[in-house]
Amino acid sequence: MADATPKTPEDFAALALVNAETMLKHAPKPAAVGDIWQRVDGSYIDDGSEEYRRMELSWTTWRCEKITARGAWFVCTEWRARDRVFALTSGARNLHRTDVEALKALIARKQRQLVILNDQKVAAEDTLGLARETLPKLEAYRAK
């Protein structure tokens, strides 16, 4: 079995060309003025009572207002008070063409958030453990 690792500049160039073609094939269609894109977020609902506390999905739709060389400007169709949002449509992370894509993006964002929060929790626990371990030693040292 031959090794597929590129070794020469020509091999790297060929691999880059294949990768670029693959990215173009799967790249999202650019936005057009008037297109409607979607976003979904989780919202914690609490009216102050004991029986009504839960998460709800909050769906918003955004209309494309202007196209630029790097992306597009969108306006929320539900809430006029919201500012315009710029999205790089070649890889928009906050707005998506369909509600399914928007929901998949929310799932990916929350999975990433959980990883980050778990890493922060581990770091906090380690720091807390070290601080608790050091406190008696420091107190004993200061008491001398």
N, C-alpha and C positions, 0 to 999 in steps of 0.2 A: 504494500500500500504506500503510495507516494505521499510525501509530506506536503500539505497545502499551504504552509506558511510562506508568505512572499519573501523573497531573498534579494531580488534585484530591483532597481528603480522601475523597470518595466512591469514587474509583477505588482508592485505597489500601485502603479498608475492603472493597471487593468482592474485591480481590486477596487480602487477608488471609483472608477467608471461604473462598475457593477453596482456598488453601493449607491452612487448618485442616481442611476437608472431605477433602482428599487425604491429609493426615497421619492422620486418623481411619480412613479406609478402609484404609490400609496399616499401621496400628499393630498390634503383636503383641497377641494375646489375653492378657488378664491371667492371672497364675498362680492356681492353686487349690491349697489344702492337699492334699498327697499327689501333686501333679504331679512328674514326673521331668524335669529339665533336664540339659543336657550341657555339658561343657567339654573342650577338647583343647589340649594344650601339647606343645612339642617338648622332649625330654629327651636330653641328651648322655650316652651310655652308654660307659663306659670301665672295664674290669675290671683295667687295669694291663698287660695283654698287648699285644703289637704287632698281633695279628690281629683283635682285637675292640674297635673304636672306631667308633661311628656314632651317628646321630641316630635316635631312635624317637619315635613319637607316643604320648603318654600321655593316655588317655581317662578322664575321671571323670564319674560321674553324681551329681546332686544332687537331693534330695527337698525339696519346699516344705513348710516347717513352720508358717509363720505369715504371714498377709497383713496389711499395714499400708496406710495411705492412700497412701503413696508408692511402695510396692514390696512385696517379700516377703523372708522369711528362708529360707535354704536350708541343708541339712546334707549333707555328702558321704556317700554310701551306702557307699563302699569303705573309707574311712579314718575311723574314729570319733574319732580323736585330733584331727582338724582342727576348727578353730573354725567356728561358723556364719558364713555369708556373707550379707550384705544385697545385694540387687540391685534396682535400679530397673527393674521389669519393662517399663515403657513404652519403655525403651531400654537394656536390660541389655547391658553390654559384656563381661561375663565369663561369663555363663551363657546357654545357648540351648536352645530347645525341642527341636531335633533335632540329630543328629550332623552332618548336612550343614551346617546353619547354624553350628554350632560350628567346623567345619573351615574354612568360608568366613571366619569371624571370625579364626581363627588366621592365615590367609593375609593378611588385611588388616592385622592387628597386625604381622606380620613385614615386610610391605612398608613400613609406616610406620616400623618400627624401622630398616630399611635406609636410608631417606631421612634419618632423624636421624643415624645413624652416618656416612653419607657426608658430610653437612654438617659434622659434627664432625671428620672426617678432613681435609676441605678447610681448615677453620679451623686445625687443628693443622699442616698442611703450610705454610700461609701464615705462621703465627707462627714456625715453625721456619726457614723461608727468611729472614724478616726478622731473626731473631736471629742467624743465621749471617752475614748480610750486615752487620749492625751490629757484631759482635764484632771484626773486624780494625780497624774505624774507632775503636772504643772503646779497644782496646789501643794503637793508634798515638797517640791523644789522651793516654792515661795515661802513655805512655813519654816524652812531651815534658818 
